[in-house]
Amino acid sequence: MKHEDEREQKRLCDHYGAPWVRSPEHLKVGVARNLKSGMLPINGLRHAPEGDTTG
């Protein structure tokens, strides 16, 4: 991940009072099936990392 992207993620987490947790690139990321449907807003719920997923 680029340092600029990481800084932006940390800034957003700070803004919303959420803890920042790294998402290593070798782990899986799960998204909803309707992600590409154009439905807004996108729900950014994140679970705790587990196994080979980023959470």
N, C-alpha and C positions, 0 to 999 in steps of 0.2 A: 504494500500500500504506500502511496506517495505521502510524504510528510505534510503536504498541504491538505490532503484529504483527511488525514488523521487530526490535524489541528482543527479543521472545520467540524468534525465529529465531536471532538472534545468541547469546542465552543457551544455547540447545540446542546450537549449533555449538561454543561454548566448552566446554560440559559434555562433549561427546564428542570434543573435539580435532579438529574438522573446520573447514576454512576456510569463512567465510560469503561467499557470492557473491550479489549482488542479482539478483532475477528481475524485470526490467522488465515491466510489465503489457501492453505492446504485442507481446511475443514469445509464441510457442507454448510450451505445457507438454505433454509426453507422459506418458500414464499407461497402465497395462496394461488390456487388455480386461475383465479380471475384477475391476476395482476395486470395482464395485458389488455383487459377489457376496456380500459379507459375510465373505470369507476374511480371517483375521487371522494373524499381524501383517502390516501393509502394509510392503513392502520399500521403503525410501527411497533407493535408489541414484540418484545423480545424475551425469550425464556432464558434460564440459566444454561450455560454450555454443558453439554452432556455427550459422552462418547466421542464420535467423530463429527459432531455438529457444533456450530458457533453459538447455538442457543436460540 
